Amino acid sequence: MSMAHWPQHLQPREKLLAQGADSLSDAELLAILLRHGSKGKSALQMAQDLLEQFGGLRPLLHAEQQQLCRQPGIGPCKYAEIQAMLTLMKRQLQQQLTLGPSISDPAQAKQLLLSHLRDLEHERFCVLWLNKQHQLLRFEPLFFGTIDGASVYPRVVVTRALQMRAAACILAHNHPSGISEPSQADEQITYRLRDALALIDVRVLDHLVVGDGVVTSLAQRGLL
């Protein structure tokens, strides 16, 4: 039986409108996004099967296009809708911090960085540029690949700091291994960038290393 024939109070969309989105399970929320099921299967049943097959919501939503589109009822259009939803979530979070309250709590920066970096397959080095009030000017990816002395160029970072007219910044990169423990190379590039940016009066507030749901702060380790 399709969801259209269910009692209205049991249908995910009506339940959301009546009780709020937080009252819905992952499968119910996904069913609203899917809208339609496949042959002989409701959208809710298809959502439950997908969550079970992929091992949860996060791996499902971040699955590769080819992998996801092999599933019955999921095509390029549905994949595009999922990617659009994820990107809107990231942009909404970034806009909440842009020229909003100052980033005084490391948790604010960590939340933004997790949304952008935790599921990447390759390392990405980014900078959160801040003004004098420590409000976010821009979140900017700068370098890609292995993070070491050969791939992160202080000259480029200093140039961007001048262009952004930044007063401070937070450095960040991810570890695709999922382990957020800073390496010796991470510490060395932090010191190089700190010293280079100090020459133009831009303060490095922190360097955050993003793992699988965990973000490690070099400042909290006493390394800045």
Rosetta constraint file for C-alpha pairs under 8 A:
AtomPair CA 1 CA 5 HARMONIC 6.55 0.50
AtomPair CA 1 CA 6 HARMONIC 7.66 0.50
AtomPair CA 1 CA 40 HARMONIC 7.84 0.50
AtomPair CA 1 CA 41 HARMONIC 7.65 0.50
AtomPair CA 1 CA 42 HARMONIC 6.89 0.50
AtomPair CA 2 CA 6 HARMONIC 7.13 0.50
AtomPair CA 2 CA 37 HARMONIC 7.83 0.50
AtomPair CA 2 CA 41 HARMONIC 7.14 0.50
AtomPair CA 2 CA 42 HARMONIC 4.91 0.50
AtomPair CA 2 CA 43 HARMONIC 7.63 0.50
AtomPair CA 3 CA 11 HARMONIC 6.27 0.50
AtomPair CA 3 CA 42 HARMONIC 6.10 0.50
AtomPair CA 3 CA 43 HARMONIC 7.21 0.50
AtomPair CA 3 CA 44 HARMONIC 7.57 0.50
AtomPair CA 4 CA 11 HARMONIC 7.63 0.50
AtomPair CA 6 CA 10 HARMONIC 6.45 0.50
AtomPair CA 6 CA 11 HARMONIC 6.40 0.50
AtomPair CA 7 CA 11 HARMONIC 6.84 0.50
AtomPair CA 8 CA 14 HARMONIC 6.44 0.50
AtomPair CA 9 CA 14 HARMONIC 6.08 0.50
AtomPair CA 9 CA 15 HARMONIC 5.78 0.50
AtomPair CA 10 CA 14 HARMONIC 7.34 0.50
AtomPair CA 10 CA 15 HARMONIC 6.37 0.50
AtomPair CA 11 CA 15 HARMONIC 5.99 0.50
AtomPair CA 12 CA 16 HARMONIC 6.05 0.50
AtomPair CA 12 CA 24 HARMONIC 7.12 0.50
AtomPair CA 12 CA 28 HARMONIC 5.46 0.50
AtomPair CA 12 CA 29 HARMONIC 7.05 0.50
AtomPair CA 12 CA 31 HARMONIC 7.35 0.50
AtomPair CA 12 CA 32 HARMONIC 6.54 0.50
AtomPair CA 13 CA 17 HARMONIC 6.36 0.50
AtomPair CA 13 CA 32 HARMONIC 6.22 0.50
AtomPair CA 14 CA 18 HARMONIC 6.12 0.50
AtomPair CA 15 CA 19 HARMONIC 5.72 0.50
AtomPair CA 15 CA 20 HARMONIC 7.22 0.50
AtomPair CA 15 CA 23 HARMONIC 7.81 0.50
AtomPair CA 15 CA 24 HARMONIC 7.48 0.50
AtomPair CA 16 CA 20 HARMONIC 4.57 0.50
AtomPair CA 16 CA 21 HARMONIC 4.90 0.50
AtomPair CA 16 CA 22 HARMONIC 7.91 0.50
AtomPair CA 16 CA 23 HARMONIC 6.99 0.50
AtomPair CA 16 CA 24 HARMONIC 6.73 0.50
AtomPair CA 17 CA 21 HARMONIC 7.61 0.50
AtomPair CA 19 CA 23 HARMONIC 6.16 0.50
AtomPair CA 20 CA 24 HARMONIC 7.71 0.50
AtomPair CA 21 CA 29 HARMONIC 7.69 0.50
AtomPair CA 24 CA 28 HARMONIC 5.68 0.50
AtomPair CA 24 CA 29 HARMONIC 6.18 0.50
AtomPair CA 25 CA 29 HARMONIC 6.29 0.50
AtomPair CA 26 CA 30 HARMONIC 6.09 0.50
AtomPair CA 26 CA 57 HARMONIC 7.00 0.50
AtomPair CA 27 CA 31 HARMONIC 6.01 0.50
AtomPair CA 27 CA 44 HARMONIC 6.27 0.50
AtomPair CA 27 CA 47 HARMONIC 5.22 0.50
AtomPair CA 27 CA 48 HARMONIC 5.31 0.50
AtomPair CA 27 CA 51 HARMONIC 7.25 0.50
AtomPair CA 28 CA 32 HARMONIC 6.47 0.50
AtomPair CA 28 CA 44 HARMONIC 6.08 0.50
AtomPair CA 28 CA 47 HARMONIC 7.46 0.50
AtomPair CA 29 CA 33 HARMONIC 6.64 0.50
AtomPair CA 30 CA 34 HARMONIC 6.16 0.50
AtomPair CA 30 CA 44 HARMONIC 7.62 0.50
AtomPair CA 30 CA 47 HARMONIC 5.87 0.50
AtomPair CA 31 CA 35 HARMONIC 5.93 0.50
AtomPair CA 31 CA 36 HARMONIC 7.68 0.50
AtomPair CA 31 CA 43 HARMONIC 5.03 0.50
AtomPair CA 31 CA 44 HARMONIC 4.83 0.50
AtomPair CA 31 CA 46 HARMONIC 7.59 0.50
AtomPair CA 31 CA 47 HARMONIC 5.51 0.50
AtomPair CA 32 CA 43 HARMONIC 7.74 0.50
AtomPair CA 33 CA 82 HARMONIC 7.98 0.50
AtomPair CA 34 CA 43 HARMONIC 6.32 0.50
AtomPair CA 34 CA 47 HARMONIC 7.70 0.50
AtomPair CA 34 CA 78 HARMONIC 7.25 0.50
AtomPair CA 35 CA 43 HARMONIC 6.20 0.50
AtomPair CA 36 CA 42 HARMONIC 6.88 0.50
AtomPair CA 36 CA 43 HARMONIC 5.02 0.50
AtomPair CA 36 CA 73 HARMONIC 7.92 0.50
AtomPair CA 37 CA 41 HARMONIC 5.51 0.50
AtomPair CA 37 CA 42 HARMONIC 4.43 0.50
AtomPair CA 37 CA 43 HARMONIC 3.79 0.50
AtomPair CA 37 CA 44 HARMONIC 7.38 0.50
AtomPair CA 37 CA 45 HARMONIC 7.66 0.50
AtomPair CA 37 CA 46 HARMONIC 6.05 0.50
AtomPair CA 37 CA 73 HARMONIC 6.48 0.50
AtomPair CA 38 CA 42 HARMONIC 6.70 0.50
AtomPair CA 38 CA 43 HARMONIC 7.25 0.50
AtomPair CA 38 CA 46 HARMONIC 7.24 0.50
AtomPair CA 38 CA 72 HARMONIC 6.48 0.50
AtomPair CA 38 CA 73 HARMONIC 5.15 0.50
AtomPair CA 41 CA 45 HARMONIC 6.05 0.50
AtomPair CA 41 CA 46 HARMONIC 6.29 0.50
AtomPair CA 42 CA 46 HARMONIC 6.13 0.50
AtomPair CA 43 CA 47 HARMONIC 6.03 0.50
AtomPair CA 44 CA 48 HARMONIC 6.20 0.50
AtomPair CA 45 CA 49 HARMONIC 6.16 0.50
AtomPair CA 46 CA 50 HARMONIC 6.13 0.50
AtomPair CA 47 CA 51 HARMONIC 6.22 0.50
AtomPair CA 48 CA 52 HARMONIC 6.25 0.50
AtomPair CA 49 CA 53 HARMONIC 6.05 0.50
AtomPair CA 50 CA 54 HARMONIC 6.06 0.50
AtomPair CA 50 CA 60 HARMONIC 7.31 0.50
AtomPair CA 51 CA 55 HARMONIC 5.76 0.50
AtomPair CA 51 CA 56 HARMONIC 4.78 0.50
AtomPair CA 51 CA 57 HARMONIC 5.93 0.50
AtomPair CA 51 CA 60 HARMONIC 6.62 0.50
AtomPair CA 52 CA 56 HARMONIC 6.32 0.50
AtomPair CA 54 CA 59 HARMONIC 6.06 0.50
AtomPair CA 54 CA 60 HARMONIC 5.40 0.50
AtomPair CA 55 CA 59 HARMONIC 6.64 0.50
AtomPair CA 55 CA 60 HARMONIC 7.38 0.50
AtomPair CA 56 CA 60 HARMONIC 6.33 0.50
AtomPair CA 57 CA 61 HARMONIC 6.11 0.50
AtomPair CA 58 CA 62 HARMONIC 6.20 0.50
AtomPair CA 59 CA 63 HARMONIC 5.84 0.50
AtomPair CA 60 CA 68 HARMONIC 7.74 0.50
AtomPair CA 61 CA 82 HARMONIC 6.93 0.50
AtomPair CA 61 CA 83 HARMONIC 7.93 0.50
AtomPair CA 62 CA 119 HARMONIC 7.41 0.50
AtomPair CA 63 CA 67 HARMONIC 6.47 0.50
AtomPair CA 63 CA 68 HARMONIC 6.06 0.50
AtomPair CA 64 CA 68 HARMONIC 6.20 0.50
AtomPair CA 65 CA 69 HARMONIC 5.91 0.50
AtomPair CA 65 CA 76 HARMONIC 7.61 0.50
AtomPair CA 65 CA 79 HARMONIC 6.61 0.50
AtomPair CA 66 CA 70 HARMONIC 6.39 0.50
AtomPair CA 67 CA 71 HARMONIC 7.55 0.50
AtomPair CA 68 CA 74 HARMONIC 6.80 0.50
AtomPair CA 68 CA 75 HARMONIC 7.89 0.50
AtomPair CA 68 CA 79 HARMONIC 7.28 0.50
AtomPair CA 69 CA 74 HARMONIC 5.13 0.50
AtomPair CA 69 CA 75 HARMONIC 4.87 0.50
AtomPair CA 69 CA 76 HARMONIC 6.44 0.50
AtomPair CA 69 CA 79 HARMONIC 7.05 0.50
AtomPair CA 70 CA 74 HARMONIC 7.09 0.50
AtomPair CA 70 CA 75 HARMONIC 7.68 0.50
AtomPair CA 71 CA 75 HARMONIC 7.93 0.50
AtomPair CA 74 CA 78 HARMONIC 5.79 0.50
AtomPair CA 74 CA 79 HARMONIC 6.95 0.50
AtomPair CA 75 CA 79 HARMONIC 6.24 0.50
AtomPair CA 76 CA 80 HARMONIC 6.06 0.50
AtomPair CA 77 CA 81 HARMONIC 6.31 0.50
AtomPair CA 78 CA 82 HARMONIC 6.33 0.50
AtomPair CA 79 CA 83 HARMONIC 6.30 0.50
AtomPair CA 80 CA 84 HARMONIC 6.07 0.50
AtomPair CA 81 CA 85 HARMONIC 6.19 0.50
AtomPair CA 82 CA 86 HARMONIC 6.31 0.50
AtomPair CA 83 CA 87 HARMONIC 6.13 0.50
AtomPair CA 84 CA 88 HARMONIC 6.12 0.50
AtomPair CA 85 CA 89 HARMONIC 6.32 0.50
AtomPair CA 86 CA 90 HARMONIC 6.44 0.50
AtomPair CA 87 CA 91 HARMONIC 6.17 0.50
AtomPair CA 88 CA 92 HARMONIC 5.95 0.50
AtomPair CA 89 CA 93 HARMONIC 6.28 0.50
AtomPair CA 90 CA 94 HARMONIC 6.23 0.50
AtomPair CA 90 CA 112 HARMONIC 7.53 0.50
AtomPair CA 90 CA 115 HARMONIC 6.18 0.50
AtomPair CA 90 CA 116 HARMONIC 6.91 0.50
AtomPair CA 91 CA 95 HARMONIC 6.02 0.50
AtomPair CA 92 CA 96 HARMONIC 6.19 0.50
AtomPair CA 93 CA 97 HARMONIC 6.78 0.50
AtomPair CA 93 CA 112 HARMONIC 6.48 0.50
AtomPair CA 94 CA 98 HARMONIC 6.21 0.50
AtomPair CA 94 CA 112 HARMONIC 6.55 0.50
AtomPair CA 94 CA 139 HARMONIC 7.66 0.50
AtomPair CA 96 CA 100 HARMONIC 6.37 0.50
AtomPair CA 97 CA 101 HARMONIC 6.78 0.50
AtomPair CA 97 CA 102 HARMONIC 7.87 0.50
AtomPair CA 97 CA 103 HARMONIC 7.62 0.50
AtomPair CA 97 CA 135 HARMONIC 7.20 0.50
AtomPair CA 97 CA 136 HARMONIC 5.94 0.50
AtomPair CA 98 CA 135 HARMONIC 6.50 0.50
AtomPair CA 98 CA 136 HARMONIC 4.60 0.50
AtomPair CA 98 CA 137 HARMONIC 5.82 0.50
AtomPair CA 98 CA 138 HARMONIC 6.94 0.50
AtomPair CA 99 CA 135 HARMONIC 5.02 0.50
AtomPair CA 99 CA 136 HARMONIC 5.43 0.50
AtomPair CA 99 CA 137 HARMONIC 6.39 0.50
AtomPair CA 100 CA 135 HARMONIC 6.13 0.50
AtomPair CA 100 CA 136 HARMONIC 7.30 0.50
AtomPair CA 101 CA 135 HARMONIC 6.23 0.50
AtomPair CA 102 CA 133 HARMONIC 6.03 0.50
AtomPair CA 102 CA 134 HARMONIC 4.85 0.50
AtomPair CA 102 CA 135 HARMONIC 4.37 0.50
AtomPair CA 102 CA 136 HARMONIC 7.29 0.50
AtomPair CA 103 CA 108 HARMONIC 6.38 0.50
AtomPair CA 103 CA 109 HARMONIC 6.93 0.50
AtomPair CA 103 CA 134 HARMONIC 5.77 0.50
AtomPair CA 103 CA 135 HARMONIC 6.02 0.50
AtomPair CA 103 CA 136 HARMONIC 7.25 0.50
AtomPair CA 104 CA 108 HARMONIC 7.89 0.50
AtomPair CA 104 CA 134 HARMONIC 7.39 0.50
AtomPair CA 105 CA 109 HARMONIC 7.55 0.50
AtomPair CA 106 CA 110 HARMONIC 6.15 0.50
AtomPair CA 107 CA 111 HARMONIC 6.07 0.50
AtomPair CA 108 CA 112 HARMONIC 6.66 0.50
AtomPair CA 109 CA 113 HARMONIC 6.20 0.50
AtomPair CA 110 CA 114 HARMONIC 6.02 0.50
AtomPair CA 110 CA 208 HARMONIC 7.62 0.50
AtomPair CA 110 CA 215 HARMONIC 6.34 0.50
AtomPair CA 111 CA 115 HARMONIC 6.45 0.50
AtomPair CA 112 CA 116 HARMONIC 6.62 0.50
AtomPair CA 113 CA 117 HARMONIC 5.75 0.50
AtomPair CA 113 CA 118 HARMONIC 7.56 0.50
AtomPair CA 113 CA 172 HARMONIC 7.71 0.50
AtomPair CA 113 CA 210 HARMONIC 7.20 0.50
AtomPair CA 114 CA 118 HARMONIC 5.10 0.50
AtomPair CA 114 CA 210 HARMONIC 6.62 0.50
AtomPair CA 114 CA 213 HARMONIC 6.81 0.50
AtomPair CA 114 CA 215 HARMONIC 7.64 0.50
AtomPair CA 117 CA 124 HARMONIC 7.52 0.50
AtomPair CA 117 CA 173 HARMONIC 7.51 0.50
AtomPair CA 117 CA 174 HARMONIC 5.92 0.50
AtomPair CA 117 CA 210 HARMONIC 6.80 0.50
AtomPair CA 118 CA 174 HARMONIC 6.66 0.50
AtomPair CA 118 CA 176 HARMONIC 7.46 0.50
AtomPair CA 118 CA 178 HARMONIC 7.73 0.50
AtomPair CA 118 CA 210 HARMONIC 6.22 0.50
AtomPair CA 118 CA 211 HARMONIC 6.00 0.50
AtomPair CA 118 CA 212 HARMONIC 5.74 0.50
AtomPair CA 118 CA 213 HARMONIC 6.76 0.50
AtomPair CA 119 CA 176 HARMONIC 7.42 0.50
AtomPair CA 119 CA 212 HARMONIC 7.64 0.50
AtomPair CA 120 CA 174 HARMONIC 7.84 0.50
AtomPair CA 120 CA 176 HARMONIC 6.37 0.50
AtomPair CA 121 CA 176 HARMONIC 5.50 0.50
AtomPair CA 122 CA 144 HARMONIC 7.37 0.50
AtomPair CA 122 CA 145 HARMONIC 5.97 0.50
AtomPair CA 122 CA 146 HARMONIC 7.70 0.50
AtomPair CA 122 CA 175 HARMONIC 7.80 0.50
AtomPair CA 122 CA 176 HARMONIC 5.97 0.50
AtomPair CA 123 CA 144 HARMONIC 5.94 0.50
AtomPair CA 123 CA 145 HARMONIC 4.99 0.50
AtomPair CA 123 CA 146 HARMONIC 5.80 0.50
AtomPair CA 123 CA 147 HARMONIC 6.81 0.50
AtomPair CA 123 CA 173 HARMONIC 6.68 0.50
AtomPair CA 123 CA 174 HARMONIC 5.48 0.50
AtomPair CA 123 CA 175 HARMONIC 6.04 0.50
AtomPair CA 123 CA 176 HARMONIC 6.34 0.50
AtomPair CA 124 CA 141 HARMONIC 6.81 0.50
AtomPair CA 124 CA 142 HARMONIC 7.57 0.50
AtomPair CA 124 CA 143 HARMONIC 5.85 0.50
AtomPair CA 124 CA 144 HARMONIC 4.61 0.50
AtomPair CA 124 CA 145 HARMONIC 6.22 0.50
AtomPair CA 124 CA 146 HARMONIC 7.90 0.50
AtomPair CA 124 CA 147 HARMONIC 7.67 0.50
AtomPair CA 124 CA 173 HARMONIC 5.43 0.50
AtomPair CA 124 CA 174 HARMONIC 6.07 0.50
AtomPair CA 125 CA 141 HARMONIC 5.90 0.50
AtomPair CA 125 CA 142 HARMONIC 5.82 0.50
AtomPair CA 125 CA 143 HARMONIC 5.01 0.50
AtomPair CA 125 CA 144 HARMONIC 6.27 0.50
AtomPair CA 125 CA 147 HARMONIC 7.13 0.50
AtomPair CA 125 CA 152 HARMONIC 7.85 0.50
AtomPair CA 125 CA 171 HARMONIC 7.63 0.50
AtomPair CA 125 CA 172 HARMONIC 5.85 0.50
AtomPair CA 125 CA 173 HARMONIC 4.36 0.50
AtomPair CA 125 CA 174 HARMONIC 7.19 0.50
AtomPair CA 126 CA 139 HARMONIC 7.19 0.50
AtomPair CA 126 CA 140 HARMONIC 5.46 0.50
AtomPair CA 126 CA 141 HARMONIC 4.06 0.50
AtomPair CA 126 CA 142 HARMONIC 5.42 0.50
AtomPair CA 126 CA 143 HARMONIC 7.02 0.50
AtomPair CA 126 CA 171 HARMONIC 6.12 0.50
AtomPair CA 126 CA 172 HARMONIC 5.14 0.50
AtomPair CA 126 CA 173 HARMONIC 5.91 0.50
AtomPair CA 127 CA 139 HARMONIC 5.99 0.50
AtomPair CA 127 CA 140 HARMONIC 5.32 0.50
AtomPair CA 127 CA 141 HARMONIC 6.42 0.50
AtomPair CA 127 CA 142 HARMONIC 7.26 0.50
AtomPair CA 127 CA 169 HARMONIC 6.58 0.50
AtomPair CA 127 CA 170 HARMONIC 5.73 0.50
AtomPair CA 127 CA 171 HARMONIC 4.70 0.50
AtomPair CA 127 CA 172 HARMONIC 6.02 0.50
AtomPair CA 128 CA 136 HARMONIC 6.70 0.50
AtomPair CA 128 CA 137 HARMONIC 7.44 0.50
AtomPair CA 128 CA 138 HARMONIC 5.90 0.50
AtomPair CA 128 CA 139 HARMONIC 4.59 0.50
AtomPair CA 128 CA 140 HARMONIC 6.36 0.50
AtomPair CA 128 CA 169 HARMONIC 5.43 0.50
AtomPair CA 128 CA 170 HARMONIC 5.03 0.50
AtomPair CA 128 CA 171 HARMONIC 6.47 0.50
AtomPair CA 128 CA 172 HARMONIC 7.86 0.50
AtomPair CA 129 CA 136 HARMONIC 5.99 0.50
AtomPair CA 129 CA 137 HARMONIC 5.36 0.50
AtomPair CA 129 CA 138 HARMONIC 5.35 0.50
AtomPair CA 129 CA 139 HARMONIC 6.46 0.50
AtomPair CA 129 CA 140 HARMONIC 7.73 0.50
AtomPair CA 129 CA 161 HARMONIC 7.41 0.50
AtomPair CA 129 CA 164 HARMONIC 7.35 0.50
AtomPair CA 129 CA 166 HARMONIC 5.89 0.50
AtomPair CA 129 CA 167 HARMONIC 7.87 0.50
AtomPair CA 129 CA 168 HARMONIC 6.39 0.50
AtomPair CA 129 CA 169 HARMONIC 4.63 0.50
AtomPair CA 129 CA 170 HARMONIC 6.77 0.50
AtomPair CA 130 CA 134 HARMONIC 4.90 0.50
AtomPair CA 130 CA 135 HARMONIC 5.24 0.50
AtomPair CA 130 CA 136 HARMONIC 4.66 0.50
AtomPair CA 130 CA 137 HARMONIC 5.25 0.50
AtomPair CA 130 CA 138 HARMONIC 7.37 0.50
AtomPair CA 130 CA 166 HARMONIC 5.54 0.50
AtomPair CA 130 CA 167 HARMONIC 6.08 0.50
AtomPair CA 130 CA 168 HARMONIC 5.09 0.50
AtomPair CA 130 CA 169 HARMONIC 5.32 0.50
AtomPair CA 130 CA 170 HARMONIC 7.90 0.50
AtomPair CA 131 CA 135 HARMONIC 5.52 0.50
AtomPair CA 131 CA 136 HARMONIC 6.76 0.50
AtomPair CA 131 CA 137 HARMONIC 6.52 0.50
AtomPair CA 131 CA 165 HARMONIC 7.60 0.50
AtomPair CA 131 CA 166 HARMONIC 5.20 0.50
AtomPair CA 131 CA 167 HARMONIC 4.97 0.50
AtomPair CA 131 CA 168 HARMONIC 6.30 0.50
AtomPair CA 132 CA 166 HARMONIC 7.52 0.50
AtomPair CA 132 CA 167 HARMONIC 5.21 0.50
AtomPair CA 132 CA 168 HARMONIC 7.02 0.50
AtomPair CA 134 CA 167 HARMONIC 7.85 0.50
AtomPair CA 134 CA 168 HARMONIC 6.90 0.50
AtomPair CA 137 CA 164 HARMONIC 7.72 0.50
AtomPair CA 137 CA 166 HARMONIC 7.74 0.50
AtomPair CA 142 CA 157 HARMONIC 7.95 0.50
AtomPair CA 143 CA 151 HARMONIC 7.04 0.50
AtomPair CA 143 CA 152 HARMONIC 6.39 0.50
AtomPair CA 144 CA 151 HARMONIC 7.79 0.50
AtomPair CA 145 CA 151 HARMONIC 7.43 0.50
AtomPair CA 146 CA 151 HARMONIC 6.82 0.50
AtomPair CA 147 CA 151 HARMONIC 5.96 0.50
AtomPair CA 147 CA 152 HARMONIC 6.59 0.50
AtomPair CA 147 CA 173 HARMONIC 7.96 0.50
AtomPair CA 147 CA 185 HARMONIC 7.54 0.50
AtomPair CA 147 CA 186 HARMONIC 7.25 0.50
AtomPair CA 148 CA 152 HARMONIC 6.44 0.50
AtomPair CA 148 CA 185 HARMONIC 5.55 0.50
AtomPair CA 148 CA 186 HARMONIC 6.95 0.50
AtomPair CA 148 CA 189 HARMONIC 6.84 0.50
AtomPair CA 149 CA 153 HARMONIC 7.52 0.50
AtomPair CA 149 CA 185 HARMONIC 7.13 0.50
AtomPair CA 149 CA 188 HARMONIC 7.76 0.50
AtomPair CA 149 CA 189 HARMONIC 6.16 0.50
AtomPair CA 152 CA 189 HARMONIC 7.54 0.50
AtomPair CA 153 CA 157 HARMONIC 6.63 0.50
AtomPair CA 154 CA 158 HARMONIC 6.04 0.50
AtomPair CA 154 CA 192 HARMONIC 7.14 0.50
AtomPair CA 154 CA 193 HARMONIC 5.65 0.50
AtomPair CA 154 CA 196 HARMONIC 6.54 0.50
AtomPair CA 155 CA 159 HARMONIC 6.12 0.50
AtomPair CA 156 CA 160 HARMONIC 6.25 0.50
AtomPair CA 157 CA 161 HARMONIC 6.18 0.50
AtomPair CA 157 CA 193 HARMONIC 7.71 0.50
AtomPair CA 158 CA 162 HARMONIC 6.36 0.50
AtomPair CA 158 CA 196 HARMONIC 7.03 0.50
AtomPair CA 158 CA 197 HARMONIC 5.97 0.50
AtomPair CA 158 CA 200 HARMONIC 7.87 0.50
AtomPair CA 159 CA 163 HARMONIC 6.27 0.50
AtomPair CA 160 CA 164 HARMONIC 5.99 0.50
AtomPair CA 161 CA 165 HARMONIC 5.94 0.50
AtomPair CA 161 CA 166 HARMONIC 5.42 0.50
AtomPair CA 161 CA 197 HARMONIC 7.97 0.50
AtomPair CA 161 CA 202 HARMONIC 7.54 0.50
AtomPair CA 162 CA 166 HARMONIC 6.66 0.50
AtomPair CA 166 CA 202 HARMONIC 6.70 0.50
AtomPair CA 167 CA 201 HARMONIC 6.99 0.50
AtomPair CA 167 CA 202 HARMONIC 4.86 0.50
AtomPair CA 167 CA 203 HARMONIC 6.55 0.50
AtomPair CA 168 CA 202 HARMONIC 4.87 0.50
AtomPair CA 168 CA 203 HARMONIC 4.46 0.50
AtomPair CA 168 CA 204 HARMONIC 5.80 0.50
AtomPair CA 168 CA 205 HARMONIC 6.77 0.50
AtomPair CA 169 CA 202 HARMONIC 7.24 0.50
AtomPair CA 169 CA 203 HARMONIC 6.35 0.50
AtomPair CA 169 CA 204 HARMONIC 5.13 0.50
AtomPair CA 169 CA 205 HARMONIC 6.02 0.50
AtomPair CA 169 CA 206 HARMONIC 7.58 0.50
AtomPair CA 170 CA 204 HARMONIC 5.87 0.50
AtomPair CA 170 CA 205 HARMONIC 5.46 0.50
AtomPair CA 170 CA 206 HARMONIC 5.01 0.50
AtomPair CA 170 CA 207 HARMONIC 5.84 0.50
AtomPair CA 170 CA 208 HARMONIC 7.52 0.50
AtomPair CA 171 CA 190 HARMONIC 7.97 0.50
AtomPair CA 171 CA 204 HARMONIC 7.31 0.50
AtomPair CA 171 CA 206 HARMONIC 6.13 0.50
AtomPair CA 171 CA 207 HARMONIC 4.41 0.50
AtomPair CA 171 CA 208 HARMONIC 6.23 0.50
AtomPair CA 172 CA 207 HARMONIC 5.30 0.50
AtomPair CA 172 CA 208 HARMONIC 4.59 0.50
AtomPair CA 172 CA 209 HARMONIC 5.80 0.50
AtomPair CA 172 CA 210 HARMONIC 7.43 0.50
AtomPair CA 173 CA 208 HARMONIC 6.61 0.50
AtomPair CA 173 CA 209 HARMONIC 5.31 0.50
AtomPair CA 173 CA 210 HARMONIC 6.16 0.50
AtomPair CA 174 CA 180 HARMONIC 7.51 0.50
AtomPair CA 174 CA 209 HARMONIC 5.50 0.50
AtomPair CA 174 CA 210 HARMONIC 4.36 0.50
AtomPair CA 174 CA 211 HARMONIC 6.05 0.50
AtomPair CA 175 CA 179 HARMONIC 6.24 0.50
AtomPair CA 175 CA 180 HARMONIC 6.16 0.50
AtomPair CA 175 CA 209 HARMONIC 6.99 0.50
AtomPair CA 175 CA 210 HARMONIC 6.07 0.50
AtomPair CA 175 CA 211 HARMONIC 5.42 0.50
AtomPair CA 176 CA 211 HARMONIC 6.87 0.50
AtomPair CA 176 CA 212 HARMONIC 7.94 0.50
AtomPair CA 177 CA 211 HARMONIC 7.18 0.50
AtomPair CA 177 CA 212 HARMONIC 7.87 0.50
AtomPair CA 178 CA 210 HARMONIC 7.67 0.50
AtomPair CA 178 CA 211 HARMONIC 4.13 0.50
AtomPair CA 178 CA 212 HARMONIC 4.25 0.50
AtomPair CA 178 CA 213 HARMONIC 7.87 0.50
AtomPair CA 179 CA 210 HARMONIC 7.90 0.50
AtomPair CA 179 CA 211 HARMONIC 4.95 0.50
AtomPair CA 179 CA 212 HARMONIC 6.65 0.50
AtomPair CA 179 CA 214 HARMONIC 7.93 0.50
AtomPair CA 180 CA 209 HARMONIC 5.42 0.50
AtomPair CA 180 CA 210 HARMONIC 5.45 0.50
AtomPair CA 180 CA 211 HARMONIC 4.30 0.50
AtomPair CA 180 CA 212 HARMONIC 7.49 0.50
AtomPair CA 180 CA 214 HARMONIC 6.44 0.50
AtomPair CA 180 CA 215 HARMONIC 6.10 0.50
AtomPair CA 180 CA 216 HARMONIC 5.82 0.50
AtomPair CA 181 CA 209 HARMONIC 7.23 0.50
AtomPair CA 181 CA 216 HARMONIC 6.65 0.50
AtomPair CA 182 CA 186 HARMONIC 5.76 0.50
AtomPair CA 182 CA 187 HARMONIC 6.98 0.50
AtomPair CA 182 CA 209 HARMONIC 6.55 0.50
AtomPair CA 182 CA 216 HARMONIC 7.45 0.50
AtomPair CA 182 CA 218 HARMONIC 7.62 0.50
AtomPair CA 183 CA 187 HARMONIC 6.53 0.50
AtomPair CA 184 CA 188 HARMONIC 6.24 0.50
AtomPair CA 185 CA 189 HARMONIC 6.19 0.50
AtomPair CA 186 CA 190 HARMONIC 6.19 0.50
AtomPair CA 187 CA 191 HARMONIC 6.42 0.50
AtomPair CA 187 CA 218 HARMONIC 7.95 0.50
AtomPair CA 187 CA 223 HARMONIC 7.55 0.50
AtomPair CA 188 CA 192 HARMONIC 6.34 0.50
AtomPair CA 189 CA 193 HARMONIC 6.09 0.50
AtomPair CA 190 CA 194 HARMONIC 5.98 0.50
AtomPair CA 190 CA 207 HARMONIC 6.88 0.50
AtomPair CA 191 CA 195 HARMONIC 6.09 0.50
AtomPair CA 191 CA 224 HARMONIC 7.90 0.50
AtomPair CA 192 CA 196 HARMONIC 6.13 0.50
AtomPair CA 193 CA 197 HARMONIC 5.93 0.50
AtomPair CA 193 CA 204 HARMONIC 7.96 0.50
AtomPair CA 194 CA 198 HARMONIC 6.05 0.50
AtomPair CA 194 CA 203 HARMONIC 7.10 0.50
AtomPair CA 194 CA 204 HARMONIC 5.67 0.50
AtomPair CA 195 CA 199 HARMONIC 6.80 0.50
AtomPair CA 196 CA 200 HARMONIC 7.64 0.50
AtomPair CA 197 CA 201 HARMONIC 6.42 0.50
AtomPair CA 197 CA 202 HARMONIC 5.17 0.50
AtomPair CA 197 CA 203 HARMONIC 6.68 0.50
AtomPair CA 197 CA 204 HARMONIC 7.46 0.50
AtomPair CA 198 CA 202 HARMONIC 5.39 0.50
AtomPair CA 198 CA 203 HARMONIC 6.12 0.50
AtomPair CA 205 CA 219 HARMONIC 7.28 0.50
AtomPair CA 205 CA 224 HARMONIC 7.63 0.50
AtomPair CA 206 CA 217 HARMONIC 6.63 0.50
AtomPair CA 206 CA 218 HARMONIC 6.21 0.50
AtomPair CA 206 CA 219 HARMONIC 5.17 0.50
AtomPair CA 206 CA 224 HARMONIC 6.84 0.50
AtomPair CA 207 CA 217 HARMONIC 6.01 0.50
AtomPair CA 207 CA 218 HARMONIC 5.45 0.50
AtomPair CA 207 CA 219 HARMONIC 6.82 0.50
AtomPair CA 208 CA 215 HARMONIC 6.32 0.50
AtomPair CA 208 CA 216 HARMONIC 5.57 0.50
AtomPair CA 208 CA 217 HARMONIC 4.71 0.50
AtomPair CA 208 CA 218 HARMONIC 6.35 0.50
AtomPair CA 209 CA 215 HARMONIC 5.48 0.50
AtomPair CA 209 CA 216 HARMONIC 5.13 0.50
AtomPair CA 209 CA 217 HARMONIC 6.61 0.50
AtomPair CA 209 CA 218 HARMONIC 7.98 0.50
AtomPair CA 210 CA 214 HARMONIC 6.16 0.50
AtomPair CA 210 CA 215 HARMONIC 4.50 0.50
AtomPair CA 210 CA 216 HARMONIC 6.62 0.50
AtomPair CA 211 CA 215 HARMONIC 5.92 0.50
AtomPair CA 217 CA 221 HARMONIC 6.46 0.50
AtomPair CA 218 CA 222 HARMONIC 6.48 0.50
AtomPair CA 218 CA 223 HARMONIC 5.31 0.50
AtomPair CA 218 CA 224 HARMONIC 6.47 0.50
AtomPair CA 219 CA 223 HARMONIC 5.42 0.50
AtomPair CA 219 CA 224 HARMONIC 4.88 0.50
